[in-house]
Amino acid sequence: MRNKIISWSILAVIAMSVVPLFVSDTFVLRILTEAIMWIGLAIAFDVLAGYTGYLNFGHGAFFGIGAYSTAILMVQANWPFVMALFAGAVITALCALAAGFPTLRLRGAYFAIATWALSLAIQQLALILTITGGPDGMRLPALLNPLYFFYFMLGAVTTTFFLFWFLLEHAPFGLKLKAIREDELGAQSLGLNPTRLKIQAFVLSAVPTGILGGIYAYWITFIDPASTLSDLVSDQALVMVVFGGMGTLIGPVIGAVLIFAFKTVFWAYLSDFQLLYLIILGAVIALCVVFLPNGLWGTIITRNGGNGGMKKSRMIGPKRNQKNADKTQKLAGALKDCVQKEGGE
């Protein structure tokens, strides 16, 4: 199953890379570029939410930090875009590291509220600082080359996807995060260091988000706190991940494509009914949570007999208990092997 997924993913990337050879319309390329960006944001959000079990409502803050860092270095310091982008990624990582130490000691709703408050604090900071342009925002030098941003965004998201696929599905790191998600105290009793692993996952989730924010800033050429530091990024990423399937990498991709397609079509033909969009979106998510708790991809995997990293099973009675016991035993055994090989955490 995993080999098929990776093969189809490679084919999808190749197909996307040749789209500009057949589509020259600038509007279509902009739509595709934004869709790719949301796929990357959803994947990054899922690292902490799906694999680690921590809902990060400050996800959009790192998007804004990457955007503003890149913009400030380009405008104020006259750095070239690529250098500013990588410096923005480093700044985002440092900010995530600083924010992760206090917030990741919290759990559940307390962590969600703390990250939400952090996001609001950063937004207010951007509103009062002169270097960010305050409420008036910042204007970047324009580069009228949609192909440049299409391939840059595609390259960033593709790299993120395959890197995460290796770390979360093949390397011991992903197994350790799943152990924290299932039973943090149990993972700690096996010799893991949950705090350090959660901080690593936090930074891993933040860095590609900041990179996408930097690309977005140069692509749009204008940023302000309302567009890059609002709750929109966190909220939409959460909806996409829940709809597609948390704890998988394919689920967020599916969720991002479907939700973004719905949003694009709706705003193209029903832009006068903004409230209706929110009502429909809320109803779809509520129905998905009730009837498809594992999301679209998670439900498909469950029915096909795979686990796909999902947390729940639809089996009932003794069979479900036996399956959960077997899964826990295998997870504990694999984690012990990891700890022994690495000499303990």
Protein Blocks (a to p, Z undefined) as FASTA:
>chain_A
ZZmmmmmmmmmmmmmmmmmmmmmbfklmmmmmmmmmmmmmmmmmmmmmmmnopacfklmm
mmmmmmmmmmmmmmmnopafklmmmmmmmmmmmmmmmmmmmmmmpghjllmmmmmmmmmm
mmmmmmmpmklopmnopaddddddfklmmmmmmmmmmmmmmmmmmmmmmmmklmmmmmmm
mommlmmmnopafklmmmmmmmmmmmmmmmmmmmmmmmnopacfklmmcmklmmmmmmmm
mmnoghiaklmmmmmmmmmmmmmmmmmmmmmlmmlmmmmmmmmmmmmmmmmmnojmlmmm
mmnopanopabdfbecjllmmmmmmmmmmmmmmmmmmmmmnnpZZ
